[in-house]
Amino acid sequence: MSDSRDANQPFISFQRTCPIIRIFDEDKAREFYVDFLGFQLDWEHRFGDNFPLYMQVSRAGLVLHLSGHHGDASPGSNTLVVMKGVQAYQKELIAKDYTYMKPGVETLPWGLQMEVTDPFSNRIRFCEQDDGGEASV
């Protein structure tokens, strides 16, 4: 892909995307994102006692922010994650025998896709694109 920016324009580079996902129960969020999906807990933040939790989890280059704050996100969101190794990830998840989720892998026109839904109705679509394929949400 060529760089078509005007030489007089400043260079702009985006470094990372961090979706913010709304959560309502801290224990259920940890059980799903850390125990089931295998993310590591990077950090947690609260403004004080009896305030909602805001935390970051990550795995293999994917960073997610999980928030109990009302205005940060809407429950029932959908996040598309383009990745490699979706079938291996699905086998890892199935081996955990998690009571609430047994994800499968679909073959779609743009590649392989595994969708999980967290306890707060947020969906994550893990998509391994075919060569030259476009991921669709």
Summary of the structure (lengths in Angstrom):
residues: 137
radius of gyration: 17.2
end to end distance: 23.5
largest distance: 56.5
contacts: 326
relative contact order: 0.19
helix: 15%
strand: 31%
